[in-house]
Amino acid sequence: MEDNFNWQGGGQPIYENRPSPKKDRFGIGVLTGALCTLAVVLALGAAAAGAFLMTGAGRSAKSSPNEEPEGSSQLEADQQPEELEENLLNVDLISQTSMISSYLEENYLYEFDEEDLRAGMLKGLIDSLEDPYSQYFDEEELASFQDSTEGEYVGIGAAVTQERSSGIVRISRPYEGTPSAEAGLLPGDVLVSVNDTEVTGMDLNQVVSLIKGEEGTKVTLKIYRETEEAYSDVQVERRKVEIPTVNSEMLEENIGYIQVTSFDRVTSDQFINAYKNLKNQGMERVIVDLRDNGGGLVDVVEEMLDYLLPEGVIFYAKDKNGNKSSEYTSDADAALDIPMVVLVNGNTASAAEVFSGNIQEFGVGKIVGTTTYGKGVMQQMFYTNAQRTAAIKITVADYYIHSDKNINGSGITPDVEEELSQEAAQMVVLPKEQDNQLQKAIEVVKGI
């Protein structure tokens, strides 16, 4: 995901004891499941608006964004206060909210925007869950998030990650030929602020919204480069960026190489076409590179795995009540009949872990690299207004891959451990002969 994704106090950031790169979080890594239609209610004042399900494009989805809402609910006029006291938004809270609003209108010294206040309240509601994967989206953030799954957007052409414990945001990949690479950004650069807004600890999707903007405008990024121990302000022009999610080529000795950067709506077709083209060229072994792939849409990864794997369960979810849902399976028509190695690292997350984990669990390939991020929970999106211009993304289930394995917090452990060299990690364009992880993958796939 491109551009996906505050320093404490007023001092400079401290980087001692930061997590190792394998703890990084790439992109938002949303794994959008297709669950049964649900409704949630958010209320402000006396009225409550229905919240309607947003799903991925999965075959098991029960609704789509173009369908009419299944329903809404609101507080009945004659409902008694004691009936509300068990709810999150009870009469006392509504009264306090109204009182604070009155105090602000009558006494607050500076001007304020009521819409910003409302959005801040809703964000605070979700932020109080202390769940790194749950988020409230305002209109701009929602549009940015939806764009991120389509493969084309106006931005700077960089992928970013966030360290789980520290909240530090890093540039993980400036894509070649994009504004970010042209401006001199490098992998590993710490993103301190965007247009003077500090971003450490900020939700990665909010960081994305700050970076994106109108085509032709410029955004100023303050970065900290650890190798130089220096801060700098970098101006980057926003342009329309279209990054292929799949790149492929034939390597030595008829080894096919397929790099998948994210699981967007176009990815399945791109991957299957790349695989077929390489087979037609005589591919005898294949390496699938999922390094720095932060995930994406679960139905997309299911289509790819169904194409490759023999019959079996690929994925299922369990909700808070232990109910099993969203089961995806592969049929018996497996296309993978050659040795496979999957390359992973600490930024391989979510749907990318579903792919690599199933290759390992089905026993049809080897995993090379470093332990993956470890995101084994699934989020679902719900609209929070009838206009569908705002939404929440909340964690709704644990997910399990083949052999009933949940990788939350632990990730996928490679069959062959190989850390990328420090020199290679700093390169925007990494020549394959200097990519020691890829060279190890070539060695392993030859031996299968």
C-alpha positions in Angstrom: 0.0 0.0 0.0 1.5 3.3 -1.0 1.9 6.1 1.6 0.2 3.8 3.9 0.1 4.0 6.5 4.1 12.4 17.8 7.2 12.5 19.1 6.4 12.5 22.9 6.8 16.0 24.2 8.6 18.7 22.3 12.1 17.2 22.2 13.8 15.2 19.5 13.0 11.6 19.0 15.0 8.9 20.7 15.8 5.8 18.8 17.7 3.7 21.3 16.1 0.3 22.1 13.7 0.5 19.1 12.3 -2.7 17.9 14.1 -4.7 15.2 13.0 -4.4 11.6 11.1 -7.7 11.8 8.6 -5.9 14.2 7.7 -3.4 11.6 4.2 -3.1 10.4 3.8 -2.6 6.7 0.9 -0.5 5.5 -2.4 -1.0 7.1 -2.4 -4.6 6.2 -6.2 -4.8 6.3 -7.6 -8.3 5.8 -11.1 -7.5 4.7 -13.3 -10.5 5.4 -16.7 -11.2 3.8 -18.8 -11.9 6.9 -22.6 -12.0 7.3 -24.2 -8.5 7.2 -24.1 -6.8 10.6 -25.3 -3.5 11.9 -23.8 -1.3 14.5 -25.2 1.9 16.0 -23.3 5.1 16.9 -25.3 7.8 18.5 -24.6 11.5 19.2 -27.4 13.4 21.0 -30.8 11.7 21.0 -30.5 10.2 17.4 -28.7 7.1 16.3 -27.7 6.4 12.7 -27.5 2.9 11.2 -24.0 1.6 10.3 -23.9 -0.6 7.2 -21.4 -3.3 6.2 -18.6 -2.8 3.7 -17.1 -6.0 2.5 -14.3 -7.0 0.1 -15.3 -8.4 -3.3 -15.5 -11.9 -1.9 -17.8 -14.6 -3.2 -19.2 -15.1 0.3 -20.2 -11.5 0.8 -23.8 -10.9 1.7 -24.0 -7.2 0.6 -22.1 -4.7 -1.5 -21.5 -1.0 -1.2 -24.1 -0.3 -3.8 -26.9 -2.1 -2.0 -29.4 -0.4 0.2 -28.8 -0.6 3.9 -30.4 -3.6 5.5 -31.8 -1.4 8.3 -31.1 1.1 11.0 -32.1 1.6 14.5 -32.7 4.6 16.8 -33.6 5.2 20.3 -37.4 5.2 20.8 -38.8 8.5 22.1 -40.4 6.8 25.1 -37.4 4.8 26.1 -36.7 5.3 29.8 -33.3 6.4 31.1 -32.8 3.2 33.1 -33.1 1.2 29.9 -30.2 3.2 28.5 -27.8 2.9 31.4 -26.5 -0.4 30.2 -25.5 1.1 26.9 -22.2 2.7 26.0 -24.0 5.9 25.1 -26.3 6.4 28.0 -28.2 9.5 29.1 -25.5 10.7 31.4 -22.8 10.6 28.6 -25.2 12.4 26.2 -25.9 15.0 28.8 -22.1 15.6 29.4 -21.4 15.8 25.7 -24.2 18.4 25.3 -22.9 20.4 28.3 -19.3 20.4 27.0 -20.6 21.6 23.6 -22.4 24.5 25.3 -19.3 25.5 27.3 -17.2 25.5 24.2 -19.7 27.7 22.3 -20.1 30.2 25.1 -16.6 30.3 26.5 -13.8 28.9 24.3 -11.4 31.6 23.3 -10.5 30.4 19.8 -12.6 29.5 16.8 -13.3 25.8 16.2 -14.9 23.7 13.6 -17.9 21.6 14.8 -17.3 18.9 12.2 -13.7 18.5 13.5 -15.0 18.2 17.0 -17.5 15.5 16.0 -14.8 13.6 14.0 -12.4 13.8 17.0 -15.0 12.4 19.3 -15.7 9.4 17.0 -11.9 8.8 16.5 -11.4 8.9 20.2 -14.2 6.3 20.7 -12.3 3.8 18.5 -8.9 4.9 19.7 -9.8 4.0 23.2 -10.0 0.4 22.2 -6.2 0.5 22.0 -6.4 -1.9 19.0 -3.8 -1.0 16.4 -6.1 -2.3 13.6 -9.4 -0.6 14.5 -10.0 2.9 13.1 -12.5 5.6 12.4 -12.4 7.0 8.9 -13.7 10.5 8.0 -14.7 11.3 4.4 -11.2 12.0 3.2 -9.6 9.1 5.0 -12.3 6.7 3.7 -11.7 7.8 0.1 -7.9 7.4 0.6 -8.4 3.9 2.0 -10.7 2.8 -0.8 -8.3 4.2 -3.4 -5.5 2.2 -1.9 -7.1 -1.1 -2.9 -7.5 -0.1 -6.5 -3.8 0.2 -7.4 -3.9 3.8 -8.7 -3.9 7.1 -6.7 -2.3 10.5 -6.4 0.6 10.4 -4.0 4.4 10.1 -3.8 4.9 6.4 -4.7 6.3 5.1 -1.4 5.4 2.3 0.9 5.7 3.0 4.6 5.7 0.8 7.7 5.1 1.4 11.4 7.0 -0.2 14.3 4.4 -1.9 16.5 5.6 -0.8 20.0 7.2 2.6 19.3 4.8 3.9 16.6 7.7 5.1 14.5 6.9 5.4 10.8 9.5 4.5 8.2 9.8 4.6 4.5 10.1 1.0 3.6 10.1 1.2 -0.2 10.3 4.3 -2.5 9.2 2.8 -5.8 11.5 3.3 -8.8 10.5 6.1 -11.1 8.1 7.7 -8.6 8.3 11.1 -6.9 9.6 9.6 -3.7 12.6 8.0 -5.4 13.2 11.1 -7.4 13.3 13.2 -4.2 16.0 10.9 -2.8 14.0 9.1 -0.1 15.6 5.8 1.0 14.4 2.6 2.6 14.6 2.9 6.4 14.2 6.7 6.5 12.2 7.7 9.5 9.2 9.9 8.7 9.0 12.5 11.5 6.3 14.8 10.2 4.2 15.6 7.1 3.7 19.3 6.5 4.7 20.1 10.2 2.3 17.5 11.5 4.1 14.9 13.6 3.2 11.4 12.7 4.8 9.0 15.1 2.0 7.1 16.8 -0.6 8.3 14.3 -2.7 5.6 12.6 -1.0 4.7 9.4 -4.1 5.5 7.3 -4.1 9.0 8.7 -0.5 9.4 7.7 -1.5 8.3 4.2 -4.2 11.0 4.1 -1.7 13.6 5.0 0.8 12.5 2.3 -1.8 12.3 -0.5 -3.3 15.3 -2.1 -4.1 17.0 -5.3 -2.0 16.2 -8.3 0.8 18.7 -8.9 0.9 20.0 -5.3 3.9 19.4 -3.0 4.2 17.9 0.4 7.0 18.5 2.8 8.3 15.5 4.7 10.7 15.7 7.7 12.9 12.6 7.7 15.6 11.3 10.0 18.3 9.2 8.3 20.0 7.0 10.9 23.0 6.2 8.8 23.8 10.0 8.7 22.3 10.8 12.1 20.7 13.8 10.5 17.3 15.4 9.9 16.2 17.0 6.6 13.1 18.4 5.0 12.2 16.9 1.7 9.7 18.4 -0.7 7.9 15.8 -2.9 5.5 16.5 -5.7 2.3 14.5 -5.7 1.6 12.8 -8.9 -0.7 10.1 -10.2 1.0 6.8 -9.3 0.2 3.4 -10.7 2.2 0.7 -9.2 1.8 -2.8 -10.6 1.1 -5.2 -7.8 2.9 -8.1 -9.6 6.3 -8.1 -11.4 7.8 -11.2 -12.9 10.8 -12.4 -14.9 12.8 -15.5 -15.7 16.0 -15.9 -13.7 18.9 -18.4 -14.3 18.2 -22.0 -14.9 14.5 -21.5 -15.7 13.7 -20.2 -12.2 10.7 -18.0 -12.4 10.6 -14.9 -10.1 7.2 -13.3 -9.2 7.1 -10.3 -6.9 3.7 -9.4 -5.3 3.7 -6.0 -3.5 0.1 -6.1 -2.2 -3.2 -8.0 -2.6 -5.4 -5.5 -4.5 -8.4 -6.2 -6.7 -6.2 -6.5 -9.8 -3.6 -8.8 -8.1 -5.1 -12.2 -8.7 -5.4 -11.8 -12.4 -1.9 -10.3 -12.6 -0.4 -13.1 -10.6 -2.1 -16.0 -12.5 -1.1 -14.4 -15.9 2.5 -14.0 -14.7 2.6 -17.6 -13.6 1.2 -18.9 -16.8 3.5 -16.7 -18.9 6.6 -18.0 -17.1 5.4 -21.6 -17.4 5.0 -21.1 -21.2 8.6 -19.8 -21.2 9.8 -23.1 -19.6 9.7 -22.3 -15.9 10.9 -25.3 -13.8 11.0 -23.6 -10.4 9.4 -20.5 -8.9 10.2 -17.9 -6.3 7.4 -15.7 -5.0 8.6 -12.5 -3.3 6.3 -11.2 -0.6 8.8 -9.1 1.3 7.3 -5.8 2.4 3.9 -6.9 1.3 1.5 -5.7 4.0 -1.5 -7.7 2.9 -4.8 -6.6 1.3 -8.0 -8.4 0.3 -8.6 -11.9 1.6 -10.7 -13.0 -1.4 -7.9 -12.0 -3.7 -5.3 -14.2 -1.9 -7.9 -17.0 -1.8 -8.2 -16.9 -5.6 -4.4 -17.1 -6.0 -4.1 -20.0 -3.5 -7.0 -21.8 -5.0 -5.2 -21.7 -8.4 -2.0 -23.1 -6.8 -3.0 -25.5 -4.0 -4.5 -28.9 -3.8 -7.9 -29.4 -2.1 -8.2 -28.1 1.4 -9.1 -25.3 3.8 -7.2 -22.1 3.1 -8.7 -19.8 5.6 -11.5 -19.4 8.1 -12.5 -16.9 10.8 -13.9 -17.2 14.4 -15.8 -14.3 15.9 -16.1 -13.3 19.5 -18.7 -16.0 20.2 -16.5 -18.7 18.7 -18.7 -18.9 15.5 -16.9 -20.1 12.4 -17.4 -18.1 9.2 -15.8 -16.9 6.0 -14.3 -20.2 5.1 -12.3 -20.3 1.9 -11.2 -23.6 0.4 -9.1 -24.6 -2.6 -10.4 -27.3 -5.0 -8.5 -30.2 -6.4 -7.3 -28.5 -9.6 -3.9 -27.4 -8.4 -1.6 -25.7 -10.9 1.5 -25.8 -8.8 3.5 -28.7 -10.0 7.1 -27.3 -9.6 9.2 -26.5 -6.5 8.3 -23.1 -4.9 10.0 -20.8 -2.4 8.3 -17.8 -0.9 10.5 -14.9 0.3 9.2 -13.1 3.4 10.4 -10.5 6.0 9.1 -8.7 9.0 6.9 -6.5 6.9 5.1 -9.4 5.3 1.7 -9.2 7.0 -1.9 -10.2 7.0 -3.1 -11.6 3.7 0.6 -12.0 2.7 0.9 -14.3 5.7 -2.1 -16.2 4.6 -0.3 -16.9 1.3 3.1 -17.8 2.7 1.6 -19.7 5.7 -0.5 -21.9 3.5 2.3 -22.7 1.1 4.2 -23.9 4.2 1.3 -25.7 5.9 0.2 -27.5 2.7 3.8 -28.7 2.3 4.1 -27.5 -1.3 7.0 -25.0 -0.8 9.7 -23.6 1.5 9.7 -20.2 3.2 13.0 -18.2 3.1 13.8 -14.9 4.9 12.9 -13.6 8.4 9.8 -14.1 10.6 6.7 -12.3 9.3 4.8 -9.6 11.1 2.2 -11.8 12.9 -1.2 -10.4 12.1 -3.8 -13.1 12.7 -6.9 -11.0 13.2 -9.4 -9.8 10.7 -11.1 -6.4 10.4 -14.4 -5.5 8.9 -15.7 -2.1 7.8 -19.0 -0.5 8.7 -20.5 2.7 7.4 -21.4 5.1 10.2 -23.8 7.4 8.3 -26.5 6.9 5.7 -24.4 8.9 3.1 -21.6 6.3 3.4 -19.0 9.0 3.7 -17.6 7.8 7.0 -16.9 4.3 8.4 -15.2 2.3 11.1 -12.8 -0.6 10.6 -12.9 -2.8 13.6 -11.4 -6.2 14.6 -14.1 -8.8 14.4 -12.4 -12.2 14.3 -9.3 -14.3 14.7 -8.4 -16.0 11.4 -6.9 -19.4 10.9 -5.0 -20.9 8.0 -4.6 -24.5 6.9 -4.1 -27.0 9.8 -6.1 -24.6 12.1 -3.1 -22.3 12.6 -3.4 -18.8 13.9 -0.3 -16.7 13.6 -1.3 -13.6 15.5 1.7 -12.3 17.4 4.0 -15.0 16.2 4.0 -14.8 12.4 5.3 -17.3 10.0 8.7 -18.8 10.9 10.8 -19.4 7.7 12.1 -22.8 6.9 15.4 -21.1 6.1 16.4 -17.9 8.0 18.2 -15.2 6.0 18.5 -11.6 7.1 19.0 -9.0 4.4 22.4 -7.4 4.6 22.6 -3.8 5.9 24.0 -2.5 2.7 21.3 -4.1 0.6 18.6 -2.8 2.9 19.6 0.8 2.1 19.2 0.5 -1.7 16.2 1.9 -3.5 17.0 -0.4 -6.5 18.5 -3.6 -5.2 20.4 -5.6 -7.9 19.5 -9.2 -7.7 23.1 -10.3 -7.5 23.4 -8.2 -4.3 20.2 -9.4 -2.8 21.5 -12.1 -0.4 17.9 -13.2 0.5 17.0 -13.8 -3.1 20.3 -15.6 -3.7 19.5 -17.8 -0.7 16.0 -18.4 -2.1 17.6 -19.5 -5.5 19.9 -21.9 -3.6 17.0 -23.4 -1.7 14.6 -23.8 -4.6 17.4 -25.5 -6.6 17.6 -28.1 -3.8 13.9 -28.9 -3.6 
